[in-house]
Amino acid sequence: MPPIALPHDAKAGPTKPEIRAVVRSKLALEPDDHVVDVGSCTGAVTVEAAREAGHVTAIERKPDRLETTERNLAANDDIVEATVELRNAEAPEGLPADADAVFLGGSRNFEAVLDHAVETGVDRIVMNVSRLEVAGKAVTAFRERGVLEEVLQVQVSQGYELAGATSFDANNPVYVLVGSATDDGSTPADAAAGGDPQ
């Protein structure tokens, strides 16, 4: 799959390509899926999702960042397959009730977004976190709601030439939380305790 173009900057930086690849694999999008990108910023994940899903809702509270999402979407018009809806709102406001997958690119109001995901039975939830303290809170919030399936720490090092050889610069690690609010018969207490439903 060729890389997407992100010619427009939102002064917050896009999710790095290697991290987006992990996010894509965990979202496991299908052509009939409706995916929500909460905090779309540059639109990097919105564009990636729009290549695979049928419907994408991008939510961004800052109008200038939502405009950046829109402009980067336009720059990838030839590879975007989905119907994309842009919403200038602060989540959980603006969250649709029929999402199959939700991506949280930031930590603002994430607990309310998780509550909405549980209430509406979102099948796949992926959240990226860059700060350790927030990652701890997020893991606790996922567990308390019985939706936590997996936590990854992803760190990528990129090679560069140094004195005729190759050395590496390490990017900051990203914590990727993966979960599901699909009703499988378990309860939040079961999941929090790590037990199986009886």
C-alpha positions in Angstrom: 0.0 0.0 0.0 1.6 3.3 -1.1 2.1 6.0 1.6 -0.4 8.7 1.9 0.4 12.4 1.3 0.2 14.9 4.2 1.3 18.2 2.7 -0.6 20.3 5.3 0.6 20.7 8.9 -1.6 21.1 12.0 1.3 22.1 14.3 0.8 18.9 16.3 2.4 16.5 13.9 0.7 13.5 12.3 0.7 10.0 13.7 3.9 8.5 12.4 3.6 6.0 9.4 4.9 3.0 11.4 2.4 3.7 14.2 -0.4 4.1 11.7 0.5 0.7 10.3 0.0 -0.8 13.8 -3.3 1.1 14.3 -4.5 -0.1 10.9 -3.8 -3.7 11.8 -5.6 -3.4 15.1 -8.6 -1.7 13.6 -8.9 -4.4 11.0 -11.2 -2.3 8.8 -13.5 -3.8 6.3 -15.2 -2.1 3.3 -18.6 -1.9 5.1 -17.2 -0.5 8.4 -18.0 2.9 9.9 -14.9 4.1 11.7 -14.6 7.3 13.9 -11.3 9.2 14.2 -11.6 11.2 17.5 -9.2 14.2 17.4 -8.4 14.0 13.7 -5.7 16.8 13.7 -3.8 16.4 10.4 -6.1 13.7 9.2 -3.4 11.1 8.9 -5.6 8.3 10.5 -8.7 9.6 8.8 -7.1 9.2 5.4 -5.7 5.8 6.2 -9.1 4.6 7.4 -10.8 6.1 4.3 -8.7 3.8 2.1 -10.2 0.7 3.8 -13.6 1.5 5.5 -16.8 2.4 3.9 -17.7 5.4 6.1 -15.4 7.6 8.2 -16.4 10.2 10.7 -13.6 12.6 11.7 -14.2 14.6 14.9 -11.9 17.6 15.7 -12.6 20.3 18.3 -10.3 22.9 16.7 -11.6 24.4 13.4 -8.1 25.0 12.0 -7.1 21.4 12.6 -10.4 20.2 11.0 -9.5 22.3 8.0 -6.1 20.6 7.9 -7.9 17.2 7.9 -10.0 18.3 5.0 -7.1 19.6 3.0 -5.1 16.5 3.5 -8.1 14.4 2.6 -8.3 16.4 -0.7 -4.6 15.7 -1.3 -5.4 12.0 -1.2 -8.6 12.1 -3.2 -7.4 9.5 -5.7 -7.0 6.8 -3.0 -9.9 7.6 -0.6 -12.7 5.1 -1.0 -14.9 5.9 1.9 -17.7 8.5 2.5 -16.0 10.9 4.9 -17.9 13.2 7.3 -16.1 16.0 9.1 -17.5 17.2 12.4 -16.3 20.2 14.4 -17.1 19.0 17.9 -15.5 18.1 21.2 -16.0 14.4 21.9 -18.2 12.8 23.1 -20.4 15.3 21.3 -20.7 14.4 17.7 -19.9 10.7 18.2 -22.2 8.5 16.0 -24.2 5.7 17.5 -23.4 3.2 14.7 -19.6 3.0 14.7 -17.9 -0.3 14.2 -14.5 1.1 15.2 -13.1 4.1 17.1 -9.6 5.5 17.1 -8.6 7.9 19.8 -5.5 9.9 18.8 -5.4 11.9 22.0 -6.4 11.7 25.7 -8.9 14.6 26.0 -12.2 13.3 27.3 -11.2 9.7 26.5 -13.2 8.3 29.4 -16.4 9.8 28.0 -15.6 8.4 24.6 -15.0 5.0 26.1 -18.4 5.3 27.9 -20.0 6.0 24.5 -18.2 3.1 22.9 -19.5 0.8 25.6 -23.1 2.1 25.4 -23.2 1.7 21.6 -21.3 -1.6 21.4 -18.3 -0.5 19.4 -16.5 -3.6 18.2 -12.9 -2.2 17.9 -11.4 0.5 20.0 -7.8 1.7 19.5 -6.2 4.5 21.5 -2.7 6.0 21.1 -1.0 7.5 24.1 2.5 9.1 24.3 2.7 9.9 28.0 3.3 7.2 30.6 1.0 8.7 33.2 -1.9 9.0 30.8 -1.2 5.5 29.5 -1.7 4.2 33.1 -5.0 6.1 33.5 -6.1 4.8 30.1 -5.4 1.2 30.9 -7.3 1.5 34.1 -10.3 3.1 32.3 -10.3 0.4 29.7 -10.2 -2.3 32.4 -12.9 -0.7 34.5 -15.2 -0.8 31.5 -14.3 -4.3 30.6 -13.0 -3.5 27.1 -9.3 -4.0 27.4 -7.8 -6.7 25.1 -4.2 -5.6 24.6 -1.6 -3.0 25.4 1.4 -2.5 23.1 4.5 -0.3 23.6 5.7 0.6 20.1 9.0 2.2 19.6 10.6 2.7 16.2 14.2 3.6 15.5 15.1 5.2 12.1 18.5 4.7 10.5 20.8 7.5 9.3 24.2 7.6 7.9 27.0 8.2 10.4 30.7 8.2 9.3 29.9 5.9 6.4 27.9 3.5 8.4 24.3 3.3 9.8 23.3 4.5 13.2 19.8 4.9 14.6 17.6 7.7 16.1 14.9 6.4 18.4 11.4 7.9 18.2 9.5 8.3 21.5 7.5 5.2 22.4 3.8 5.1 21.8 1.4 3.1 23.9 -1.4 1.5 21.8 -4.4 0.3 23.7 -6.7 -2.1 22.0 -10.2 -3.1 23.1 -13.7 -4.1 22.2 -17.1 -3.2 23.6 -18.9 -6.0 21.7 -21.1 -7.9 24.0 -19.5 -11.4 24.5 -21.2 -12.3 27.7 -18.5 -11.1 30.0 -18.9 -8.3 32.5 -16.6 -5.3 33.3 -15.8 -7.0 36.6 -14.8 -10.2 34.9 -12.5 -8.4 32.5 -11.0 -6.2 35.2 -10.2 -9.3 37.2 -8.8 -11.1 34.2 -11.3 -13.9 34.7 -13.5 -15.8 32.3 -17.3 -15.4 32.3 -18.9 -18.4 34.2 
